[in-house]
Amino acid sequence: MSQQKTYNIRCPQCQQDQDVQLYEAVNVQHSPELKQRLMANQLNTVTCGQCGLTFRVDKPLLYHDPAKRFMIYQIPVSGKSAEEGERQFTDSLGQLSSLMPKDIQSPDVSLVFSRTELVERIFLRDAGLNERIIEYIKYMIYTRNSAKVDAARKILLFDAEDSTPEALCFVVQDAESRKLEFVLQYDRKTYAALCETFDKDDQTPTLLELFPGPYISARRLVLKETSETDSAAPKPPRKRRPRET
């Protein structure tokens, strides 16, 4: 079932405190309207009783689709590292597993760190796409088009609205301004070929090693590899100052 909890929230404009009900978990089978509110960026929004400002509050949120047997847990990482978010997720997953009946298989649970990633992951699951292979495609786009799609400055997002039976679409977003810049297309036949390739026993470990989870992100992987390459590169020798005479 969907769950709400009372939080004391301060308005970012007038600084007025007020108690509001925010969703901690949404079950889209029992409450399909909550999915529509989430996708429309209207879930967990607050209207200040004093100044009238409407704003969204980002709190940890569990999205549950029992019919498709998956869960997505969003942990906003503002003010904390991705590693801290993963540790929090591991703790929460342990508590969730302990509450599940022993005769019921636990649903698949994945982790995201932003509302944008949550919505993207829902679109992927609804479309029946493999999230690891989609991230692998992003990885190839980043590494093969680094001049145009620099992982340090650009974010790749799956674009369900513009995707067609012939092509998957990805929108490029500027990481700083959050402006959507342009769309890239990827042949669905190539996606299908990747699914077949990674379905083989000798290839599957490679994909799992790239994206072991719980947080699956091509951009994070590329930035990590770039950082490791830069730190391993030999540094130029320091110039010695001439000795004064």
Buried (B, 14 or more C-beta within 10 A) or exposed (E): EBEEEEBEBEBEEEEEEBEBEBBBBBBBEEBEEBBEBBEEEEBBBBEBEEEEEEEEBBBBBBBBBEEBEBBBBBBBBEEEEBEEBBEBBEEBBEEBEEEEEEEEEEBEBBBBBBBBBBBBBBBBBEEEBBBBBBBBBBBEBBBEEBEEBEBEEBBBBBBBEEBEEEBBBBBBBEEEEEEEEEBBBBEBEEBEEBEEBBEEEEEEEEBEEBBEEBBBBBBBBBBEBBEEEEEEEEEEEEEEEEEEE
